[in-house]
Amino acid sequence: MKRGIKILLLIFFVSCSNVPLTERKQINLLPESQMVAMALTSYNDFLKEHPPVVNSNSDAQMVRKVGERVKSAVVQYMNENNLSDRIKDYKWEFNLVDSKDVNAWCMPGGKVVVYSGLLPVTKNEEGLALVMGHEIAHAERRHVTQRLTAYYGVSMLLSFILGGNPSLLAEIAANLFVGLAFLKNSRDDETEADYYSIQYLKSTKWYPGGITFFFDKIKEEQRKKGSTP
């Protein structure tokens, strides 16, 4: 029993790291390579149920065009800060799906999905770029892994101690999208994602005018609804 506790403490110690640049503490129990592999499974399952809008659609073309430019900005930023290893396994994709939900997300590994209901809110390329950068920051900053670590907790630890529980890992993979959608980010995570989205986009034509306009618009909409910006 004591040996098991020591192993648990060791895993917690090894899994606790400083996030580059911000130096905040973060505990992630799943290796990023494994997260990327499981995310790909979840992503493909999602697209089977929600086929992407066809390439000939002008909105889908805009999503892909903006996505590629944001990706280039992210890669440039990571290279300039000696952090390219954090996205070395990314196989980027940018898809638009037909849904009234005002939403977008980025899977670990660079799979980005934008819902058509978001476009009336973002209005233009600048707003869309900021949201994409925000969602990419959640993935790059390992917020998804952090949330799943908190959700599965000790069960995940015991799985690794026992050599990896296939059924648990399969469950994590199957519920990865659920984790993205319903395991809410903390206010600190949201603030960090906003900050890095802006950092990514500093090298682009969208900074800073479009970003300022977008934040002002969001604040105005939230005040109309009586919520806190």
C-alpha positions as CSV (number, residue, x, y, z in Angstrom):
1,M,0.0,0.0,0.0
2,K,2.8,2.4,0.9
3,R,4.6,1.6,-2.3
4,G,1.4,2.4,-4.2
5,I,1.1,5.8,-2.5
6,K,4.7,6.6,-3.3
7,I,4.1,5.8,-6.9
8,L,1.0,8.0,-6.9
9,L,3.1,10.9,-5.4
10,L,5.9,10.3,-7.9
11,I,3.5,10.5,-10.8
12,F,1.9,13.7,-9.5
13,F,5.4,15.2,-9.1
14,V,6.5,14.2,-12.6
15,S,3.2,15.3,-14.1
16,C,3.3,18.7,-12.4
17,S,5.1,21.2,-14.7
18,N,5.5,24.9,-15.3
19,V,3.7,26.2,-18.4
20,P,6.2,27.9,-20.7
21,L,6.3,31.7,-20.5
22,T,3.6,32.0,-17.8
23,E,5.3,29.6,-15.5
24,R,2.0,28.6,-13.8
25,K,1.8,25.1,-12.4
26,Q,-0.1,22.5,-14.4
27,I,-0.8,18.8,-13.8
28,N,-1.3,16.7,-16.9
29,L,-1.3,12.9,-16.6
30,L,-1.6,12.0,-20.2
31,P,1.3,12.4,-22.6
32,E,0.6,14.9,-25.3
33,S,1.3,12.2,-28.1
34,Q,-1.4,10.0,-26.5
35,M,-3.8,13.0,-26.3
36,V,-3.3,13.8,-30.0
37,A,-4.0,10.2,-31.0
38,M,-7.1,10.0,-28.9
39,A,-8.2,13.4,-30.1
40,L,-7.9,12.2,-33.7
41,T,-10.3,9.3,-33.0
42,S,-12.8,11.6,-31.3
43,Y,-12.5,14.2,-34.1
44,N,-13.1,11.6,-36.9
45,D,-16.2,10.3,-35.0
46,F,-17.5,13.9,-34.7
47,L,-17.1,14.6,-38.4
48,K,-19.0,11.3,-39.3
49,E,-22.0,12.7,-37.4
50,H,-21.5,16.3,-38.5
51,P,-20.0,16.3,-42.1
52,P,-18.0,19.5,-42.8
53,V,-19.6,22.1,-45.1
54,V,-18.4,21.5,-48.7
55,N,-15.2,23.3,-49.9
56,S,-17.1,25.3,-52.5
57,N,-19.1,27.1,-49.8
58,S,-17.7,30.7,-49.4
59,D,-17.9,30.5,-45.6
60,A,-16.0,27.2,-45.5
61,Q,-13.4,28.7,-47.7
62,M,-13.0,31.7,-45.4
63,V,-12.7,29.3,-42.4
64,R,-9.9,27.4,-44.1
65,K,-8.1,30.6,-45.3
66,V,-8.2,32.3,-41.9
67,G,-7.2,29.0,-40.3
68,E,-4.1,28.6,-42.4
69,R,-3.1,32.2,-41.7
70,V,-3.6,31.7,-38.0
71,K,-1.7,28.4,-38.1
72,S,1.3,30.2,-39.8
73,A,1.2,32.9,-37.0
74,V,1.1,30.2,-34.3
75,V,4.0,28.3,-35.8
76,Q,6.0,31.5,-36.2
77,Y,5.3,32.5,-32.6
78,M,6.3,29.0,-31.2
79,N,9.5,29.0,-33.3
80,E,10.5,32.5,-32.1
81,N,10.0,31.4,-28.5
82,N,11.8,28.0,-28.8
83,L,8.5,26.2,-28.2
84,S,8.0,24.4,-31.5
85,D,8.1,21.0,-29.7
86,R,4.8,21.7,-28.2
87,I,3.1,21.6,-31.6
88,K,5.4,19.1,-33.4
89,D,2.7,16.4,-33.6
90,Y,0.0,18.8,-34.9
91,K,-1.7,17.9,-38.2
92,W,-3.7,21.0,-38.8
93,E,-7.2,20.9,-40.3
94,F,-9.9,23.6,-40.4
95,N,-13.5,22.7,-41.0
96,L,-16.9,24.5,-40.9
97,V,-19.9,22.5,-39.7
98,D,-23.5,23.5,-40.1
99,S,-24.9,24.3,-36.7
100,K,-26.7,27.2,-35.0
101,D,-24.5,26.8,-32.0
102,V,-22.2,29.8,-31.4
103,N,-19.1,27.7,-30.9
104,A,-15.7,26.6,-32.1
105,W,-13.0,24.3,-30.7
106,C,-9.5,23.0,-31.3
107,M,-8.6,19.4,-30.5
108,P,-5.1,18.5,-29.2
109,G,-3.2,18.0,-32.5
110,G,-4.6,21.0,-34.3
111,K,-8.0,19.9,-35.5
112,V,-10.1,23.0,-35.5
113,V,-13.9,23.1,-36.1
114,V,-16.0,26.2,-36.4
115,Y,-19.8,26.1,-36.2
116,S,-21.7,28.2,-38.7
117,G,-23.7,29.9,-35.9
118,L,-20.4,31.6,-34.8
119,L,-19.9,33.5,-38.1
120,P,-22.7,36.1,-37.5
121,V,-21.0,37.0,-34.2
122,T,-17.4,37.2,-35.5
123,K,-18.6,39.1,-38.5
124,N,-15.3,39.2,-40.4
125,E,-11.8,37.6,-40.7
126,E,-10.4,39.5,-37.8
127,G,-13.0,38.3,-35.3
128,L,-12.8,34.7,-36.6
129,A,-9.0,34.8,-36.4
130,L,-9.2,35.8,-32.8
131,V,-11.6,33.1,-31.8
132,M,-9.5,30.5,-33.7
133,G,-6.4,31.7,-32.0
134,H,-8.2,31.5,-28.6
135,E,-9.2,27.9,-29.3
136,I,-5.8,26.9,-30.5
137,A,-4.3,28.4,-27.3
138,H,-6.6,26.2,-25.2
139,A,-5.0,23.1,-27.0
140,E,-1.4,24.4,-27.1
141,R,-1.6,25.4,-23.4
142,R,-2.8,21.9,-22.6
143,H,-6.1,23.1,-21.0
144,V,-8.0,20.1,-22.4
145,T,-5.5,17.6,-20.9
146,Q,-5.7,19.5,-17.7
147,R,-9.5,19.3,-17.6
148,L,-9.5,15.6,-18.4
149,T,-6.9,15.0,-15.7
150,A,-9.1,16.7,-13.2
151,Y,-12.2,14.8,-14.4
152,Y,-10.7,11.3,-14.4
153,G,-8.2,11.9,-11.5
154,V,-7.2,8.9,-9.5
155,S,-8.8,6.4,-12.0
156,M,-6.3,7.6,-14.6
157,L,-3.4,7.4,-12.1
158,L,-4.3,3.8,-11.2
159,S,-4.6,2.9,-14.8
160,F,-1.0,3.9,-15.5
161,I,0.2,2.2,-12.3
162,L,-1.4,-1.0,-13.6
163,G,0.2,-0.7,-16.9
164,G,-2.6,1.2,-18.7
165,N,-6.2,0.2,-18.6
166,P,-7.4,-0.1,-22.2
167,S,-11.1,0.3,-21.3
168,L,-10.3,3.5,-19.4
169,L,-8.2,5.0,-22.2
170,A,-10.9,4.1,-24.6
171,E,-13.5,5.9,-22.4
172,I,-11.3,9.0,-22.3
173,A,-10.9,8.9,-26.1
174,A,-14.7,8.5,-26.6
175,N,-15.4,11.3,-24.2
176,L,-12.7,13.7,-25.3
177,F,-15.2,15.8,-27.3
178,V,-17.5,15.8,-24.3
179,G,-14.6,17.0,-22.2
180,L,-14.0,19.9,-24.7
181,A,-17.7,20.8,-24.7
182,F,-18.7,20.4,-21.1
183,L,-15.7,20.4,-18.8
184,K,-15.6,24.2,-18.5
185,N,-12.3,26.1,-18.6
186,S,-11.5,28.2,-15.6
187,R,-11.4,32.0,-15.8
188,D,-7.6,31.8,-15.6
189,D,-7.6,29.4,-18.6
190,E,-9.9,31.7,-20.6
191,T,-7.7,34.7,-19.8
192,E,-4.6,32.8,-20.8
193,A,-6.2,31.7,-24.1
194,D,-7.2,35.3,-24.8
195,Y,-3.7,36.5,-24.1
196,Y,-2.0,34.0,-26.3
197,S,-4.4,34.4,-29.1
198,I,-3.3,38.0,-29.2
199,Q,0.3,37.0,-29.0
200,Y,0.0,34.6,-31.9
201,L,-1.7,37.3,-34.1
202,K,0.8,40.1,-33.5
203,S,2.6,39.2,-36.7
204,T,-0.6,39.4,-38.8
205,K,-2.6,42.1,-40.5
206,W,-5.4,41.6,-38.0
207,Y,-3.5,43.0,-35.0
208,P,-4.5,45.2,-33.2
209,G,-7.5,47.0,-34.8
210,G,-9.7,44.0,-35.6
211,I,-9.0,42.5,-32.2
212,T,-10.0,45.7,-30.3
213,F,-13.2,45.9,-32.3
214,F,-14.1,42.3,-31.6
215,F,-13.6,42.6,-27.9
216,D,-15.6,45.8,-27.8
217,K,-18.4,44.1,-29.7
218,I,-18.4,41.0,-27.4
219,K,-18.5,43.3,-24.3
220,E,-21.4,45.2,-25.7
221,E,-23.4,42.0,-26.5
222,Q,-22.7,40.7,-23.0
223,R,-23.9,43.9,-21.3
224,K,-27.1,43.8,-23.3
225,K,-27.7,40.3,-21.9
226,G,-26.8,41.5,-18.4
227,S,-23.8,39.2,-18.1
228,T,-20.3,40.2,-17.0
229,P,-17.8,40.7,-19.9
